[in-house]
Amino acid sequence: MLKNEDFQIALRKQLAKEGKFRYVGIPTSKGTVRVSRTVREWFLVDLNGKPISTTFQHFYPFSCERSIVTEGNLRYFLDEEGNPIGKGEFYEIYTYSEGLAAVAKKGRLYSKWGFINKHGKEVIALNFEFVHRFCESVAWVKLNGWYYLIDKSGKQLTKTGFSTVNDFFNGVATANVYNPQAAFSSGPYFIINKKGKAVSEQSYSYIGAFSEGVAPAVPRRVYTGRDHILIDKEGNRLTPNSYDYLSKISDGFAVCMNDGKEAYIDFKGNQLCQFYCYLHSFSEGLGCVTDKNKKFFIDVTGKKVFSDDFDFANSFEEGVAQVKKNGEMFYIDHTGERVF
């Protein structure tokens, strides 16, 4: 019997062949699939390949059983059965997270942001200058130029304002601290809890978003250029070496840069591969590498996984990666086999 992933790939290949689709997404819980025939021709079909929606210019992967679609000048949500949510109601929308989506209506001077539930009902009033998505039941909202934390009832949880913030991970987030002595000035970055309190006295010139318990950071000292390190949620340094640049961790690896070349490292700073021209973030256990004019994939041991090199390649998403070879664009699965 086929594994679930194998069954999905087989079904997607069959749909692509019979419907002449250039892309076939993962089947939803409602037995529907998002597909495309051209770059700007997307729609929802049933498992027999029959269209059950209008045509969209953009159709994003489903999150919380909802997708974002673009139809002409309209951008709205679509459920897994093809029913529109909030069509024509909002000026801007973001992907659902924890059952809520950030949406905005255009105001006289600037957009007003708030949140709706999965049915399109406004549950947190559109009164904010900007908002972040919900993570661990809290979200950042912007008022009078500063960010504050709210819960899912809309209750404000922090009194201190922050100028730059990142999402929570395991109870902590990183934020640029408001300096009351100098309005709108940039202060140090701290690791904070959901009360807006620093979890340690350690501060940094910069801290990125936490991912898999690790964040890229720059210590507070005279800037030399090669200052980027990885830290844990207590602020402890993890990497013995410093780099010109570090991305956030993805699938256990960060992209580091020195002298214009990039390599993968783990959260302890162990280097997975040599330095290459360019690297995509690790995704679904594979890294996409650019070495001069060729592109290929490596696994978590740093070993090249497919015999083929490509003229173009993207990271894996929904079990497939888009590649180009000999002038033809197509998708491959985790074995390197062409699927559609």
GIGI-V791682 format. One record per residue. N is the residue number from 1. NEAR is the number of other ideal C-beta (glycine too) atoms within 8 Angstrom. Layout:
n = [N/N]
near = [NEAR/NEAR]
//
This chain:
n = [1/2/3/4/5/6/7/8/9/10/11/12/13/14/15/16/17/18/19/20/21/22/23/24/25/26/27/28/29/30/31/32/33/34/35/36/37/38/39/40/41/42/43/44/45/46/47/48/49/50/51/52/53/54/55/56/57/58/59/60/61/62/63/64/65/66/67/68/69/70/71/72/73/74/75/76/77/78/79/80/81/82/83/84/85/86/87/88/89/90/91/92/93/94/95/96/97/98/99/100/101/102/103/104/105/106/107/108/109/110/111/112/113/114/115/116/117/118/119/120/121/122/123/124/125/126/127/128/129/130/131/132/133/134/135/136/137/138/139/140/141/142/143/144/145/146/147/148/149/150/151/152/153/154/155/156/157/158/159/160/161/162/163/164/165/166/167/168/169/170/171/172/173/174/175/176/177/178/179/180/181/182/183/184/185/186/187/188/189/190/191/192/193/194/195/196/197/198/199/200/201/202/203/204/205/206/207/208/209/210/211/212/213/214/215/216/217/218/219/220/221/222/223/224/225/226/227/228/229/230/231/232/233/234/235/236/237/238/239/240/241/242/243/244/245/246/247/248/249/250/251/252/253/254/255/256/257/258/259/260/261/262/263/264/265/266/267/268/269/270/271/272/273/274/275/276/277/278/279/280/281/282/283/284/285/286/287/288/289/290/291/292/293/294/295/296/297/298/299/300/301/302/303/304/305/306/307/308/309/310/311/312/313/314/315/316/317/318/319/320/321/322/323/324/325/326/327/328/329/330/331/332/333/334/335/336/337/338/339/340]
near = [2/6/6/6/7/8/9/11/11/9/10/15/11/8/15/15/8/7/11/6/12/7/9/11/11/9/10/10/5/6/7/14/14/12/16/12/8/6/4/6/9/12/14/12/14/9/10/5/10/6/6/10/9/5/8/11/9/9/12/9/9/11/10/9/10/15/11/13/13/10/10/5/2/8/9/15/14/14/10/10/7/9/6/7/12/12/7/5/8/10/6/8/12/8/9/12/11/10/8/14/12/13/15/13/10/6/7/2/3/5/11/12/14/14/13/12/9/10/6/9/6/8/9/10/6/10/6/11/10/8/12/10/11/12/11/9/6/12/13/13/13/12/9/5/8/10/12/15/13/12/9/9/5/9/6/8/11/8/5/8/10/14/11/9/10/11/10/11/13/8/8/12/11/14/13/11/12/10/8/4/4/5/4/5/7/6/8/9/13/14/14/12/8/9/7/12/6/9/11/8/4/7/9/14/10/7/13/10/9/16/10/8/9/13/15/11/13/11/8/7/6/3/7/5/5/8/11/12/15/15/12/8/12/7/10/6/6/11/12/3/6/7/12/8/8/12/10/11/12/12/10/9/13/15/12/14/11/10/6/4/9/10/14/14/12/10/12/6/11/6/8/13/11/4/8/12/7/7/12/10/10/13/13/9/9/14/15/15/13/10/8/5/3/9/12/13/13/12/10/9/5/8/6/6/8/8/3/7/5/11/9/9/11/9/11/11/10/6/11/11/13/10/13/11/9/4/5/6/6/10/11/12/10/8/5/10/6/6/11/13]
//
